[in-house]
Amino acid sequence: MARVVDGRVTHELTADAAVKASMIAAGLGPTSAYTWLKVPVVDEMERVAAATAQPSLLLGGEVAADQDATFERRRSALALPNVFGLVVGRSLLYPPGDDVAAAVDAAAGLFPDPAPAS
């Protein structure tokens, strides 16, 4: 959910707002087939993921000073059954310390190793 504050759009990054936005987005259009949601990583991601049966991708969000904490929040959210990936941008392009390769490696490390082919 978003509102204009002092002439700028600001997003409410709470579980309640993310749940409400997910439920609204899931209900738009004549069908939800082939529709994925991009959701912010907020506290109580279990509630956000449970608000819809649609597959979800995690938004990158603002560049955080504590990248380790940010990556851990994403790792926890990626463990939820209908969360499948990341949509990243500034948080990997402009990480603290300007080490893009390390930030990309850390993001790739959030995903489990693929199962071996049988």
C-alpha positions in Angstrom: 0.0 0.0 0.0 1.3 3.4 -0.8 0.5 7.1 -0.1 1.9 10.5 -1.0 3.8 12.1 1.8 5.4 15.5 1.2 5.0 15.1 -2.5 6.7 11.7 -2.6 5.2 8.2 -2.8 6.0 6.1 0.2 5.2 2.5 0.7 3.9 1.0 3.9 6.2 -1.9 4.6 4.2 -3.8 7.1 2.7 -7.3 7.0 -0.8 -6.0 7.1 -0.2 -3.7 4.1 1.6 -6.4 2.2 -1.3 -8.9 2.9 -3.9 -6.4 1.8 -1.9 -5.5 -1.4 -1.4 -9.2 -2.3 -5.1 -9.9 -1.8 -6.1 -7.0 -4.0 -3.6 -7.9 -6.7 -4.7 -11.5 -6.7 -8.2 -10.4 -7.3 -7.5 -8.2 -10.3 -8.4 -9.3 -13.8 -10.6 -12.2 -15.1 -8.1 -14.9 -14.1 -5.0 -15.3 -12.0 -3.5 -17.8 -14.3 0.1 -17.0 -15.3 0.2 -14.2 -12.7 3.1 -13.9 -10.2 3.2 -11.3 -7.4 6.2 -9.2 -6.6 6.1 -8.6 -2.8 8.3 -6.7 -0.4 10.2 -8.5 2.3 8.5 -7.5 5.6 8.2 -9.0 9.0 5.7 -11.9 9.2 6.3 -13.0 5.6 4.4 -16.2 6.5 1.2 -14.2 6.6 2.0 -12.4 3.4 2.7 -15.7 1.5 -0.4 -17.3 3.0 -2.6 -14.4 1.8 -2.5 -15.8 -1.8 -2.0 -19.1 -3.6 -0.2 -17.3 -6.4 3.5 -17.7 -6.8 5.5 -14.8 -5.4 8.9 -13.1 -6.1 10.6 -11.0 -3.4 11.4 -7.4 -4.2 14.9 -6.2 -3.5 14.0 -3.1 -1.5 16.3 -0.4 -0.3 20.0 -0.8 0.0 20.5 -1.8 3.6 23.6 -1.1 5.7 23.4 -4.6 7.2 23.3 -6.8 4.1 23.7 -10.0 6.2 20.4 -9.3 8.0 18.7 -8.5 4.7 19.9 -11.7 3.1 18.8 -13.7 6.1 15.3 -12.2 5.9 15.2 -13.2 2.2 16.5 -16.7 2.9 13.6 -17.2 5.4 11.0 -15.9 3.0 12.4 -18.1 0.1 11.7 -21.1 2.3 7.9 -20.4 2.1 6.1 -22.7 -0.3 4.9 -20.2 -2.8 7.9 -17.9 -2.8 10.2 -18.8 -5.8 12.7 -16.1 -6.4 14.1 -12.6 -6.2 13.6 -9.4 -8.2 16.7 -7.5 -7.4 18.0 -4.1 -8.4 19.8 -1.4 -6.4 20.5 -3.8 -3.5 22.8 -5.8 -5.7 23.9 -3.1 -8.1 25.0 -0.7 -5.3 25.7 -2.8 -2.2 27.5 -1.4 0.8 31.2 -1.5 0.1 30.5 -1.5 -3.6 31.3 -5.3 -3.9 28.8 -6.3 -6.5 30.2 -9.7 -7.1 30.0 -10.6 -3.4 26.4 -9.3 -3.2 25.4 -11.4 -6.2 27.2 -14.5 -4.8 25.4 -13.9 -1.5 22.0 -13.6 -3.2 22.7 -16.8 -5.3 23.6 -18.6 -2.1 20.1 -18.0 -0.7 18.8 -20.8 -3.0 19.3 -24.5 -2.2 21.5 -26.5 -4.4 19.4 -28.1 -7.2 18.5 -31.8 -6.8 20.8 -34.0 -8.8 19.3 -35.4 -12.0 18.1 -39.0 -11.7 
